[in-house]
Amino acid sequence: MTATASLGHQAATAFIAYRDGDRERLRELVALVTPLLWHTARSQHAPQDIAEDAIQTAWLRLVDAADTIADPKGVVSWLVTTVKRETWR
């Protein structure tokens, strides 16, 4: 994978590998996408504790729903949407 590969492509690749049984690839996915999720939560004016909870909940929901996500290219959008919804609760 090149340094110029998009976040979406890198995330999809890591997610596919995770879903196919390479559980260590979840670490890569978390490292890639968490900065964006922090930005997303904070852009919703969530205080730090709410942002932390929203991001953690999004990751937990991803693990629970991994087999139901039909298009791995959408995993970043799925996580961003989940974080937004969690910050609004």
C-alpha positions as CSV (number, residue, x, y, z in Angstrom):
1,M,0.0,0.0,0.0
2,T,1.4,3.4,-0.9
3,A,1.5,6.5,1.3
4,T,-0.9,8.2,-1.2
5,A,-3.6,5.6,-0.8
6,S,-6.8,7.3,0.4
7,L,-8.0,6.9,4.0
8,G,-11.2,5.2,2.7
9,H,-9.1,2.6,0.7
10,Q,-6.8,2.0,3.6
11,A,-9.7,1.6,6.0
12,A,-11.6,-0.7,3.7
13,T,-8.5,-2.9,3.2
14,A,-7.9,-3.2,7.0
15,F,-11.6,-3.8,7.6
16,I,-11.9,-6.6,5.1
17,A,-8.8,-8.2,6.6
18,Y,-10.3,-7.9,10.1
19,R,-13.6,-9.3,9.0
20,D,-11.8,-12.2,7.2
21,G,-10.2,-13.2,10.5
22,D,-7.0,-11.1,10.9
23,R,-8.1,-9.5,14.2
24,E,-4.9,-7.5,14.5
25,R,-6.0,-5.4,11.5
26,L,-8.6,-3.7,13.8
27,R,-5.7,-1.9,15.4
28,E,-4.7,-0.5,12.1
29,L,-8.2,0.6,11.3
30,V,-8.5,2.3,14.7
31,A,-5.2,4.1,14.2
32,L,-6.3,5.3,10.7
33,V,-9.8,6.5,11.5
34,T,-9.8,7.6,15.2
35,P,-8.3,11.1,14.4
36,L,-11.2,11.7,12.0
37,L,-13.7,10.4,14.5
38,W,-12.3,12.9,17.1
39,H,-12.6,15.7,14.6
40,T,-16.2,14.6,13.9
41,A,-17.2,14.4,17.5
42,R,-15.7,17.7,18.4
43,S,-17.2,19.4,15.3
44,Q,-20.6,18.4,16.9
45,H,-19.5,20.5,19.9
46,A,-19.3,17.5,22.1
47,P,-17.3,17.9,25.3
48,Q,-14.3,15.6,25.6
49,D,-16.1,13.0,27.8
50,I,-19.0,12.7,25.4
51,A,-16.6,12.6,22.4
52,E,-14.7,9.7,24.0
53,D,-17.9,7.8,24.8
54,A,-19.2,8.3,21.2
55,I,-16.0,7.1,19.6
56,Q,-15.7,4.1,21.9
57,T,-19.3,3.2,21.2
58,A,-18.8,3.5,17.5
59,W,-15.9,1.1,17.6
60,L,-17.9,-1.4,19.7
61,R,-20.9,-1.2,17.3
62,L,-18.6,-1.8,14.4
63,V,-17.3,-4.9,15.9
64,D,-20.8,-6.1,16.6
65,A,-22.1,-5.2,13.1
66,A,-19.0,-6.1,11.1
67,D,-20.7,-8.9,9.2
68,T,-23.7,-6.7,8.3
69,I,-21.7,-4.0,6.5
70,A,-22.2,-4.9,2.8
71,D,-19.7,-2.4,1.3
72,P,-16.3,-2.2,3.2
73,K,-15.6,1.1,1.3
74,G,-18.3,2.7,3.4
75,V,-16.8,1.8,6.8
76,V,-15.4,5.3,7.3
77,S,-18.8,6.9,6.6
78,W,-20.5,4.3,8.8
79,L,-18.2,5.2,11.7
80,V,-18.5,8.9,11.2
81,T,-22.3,8.6,11.1
82,T,-22.3,6.5,14.2
83,V,-20.1,9.0,16.1
84,K,-22.4,11.9,15.0
85,R,-25.5,10.0,16.2
86,E,-23.8,9.1,19.5
87,T,-22.8,12.7,20.2
88,W,-26.4,13.9,19.6
89,R,-27.8,11.4,22.2
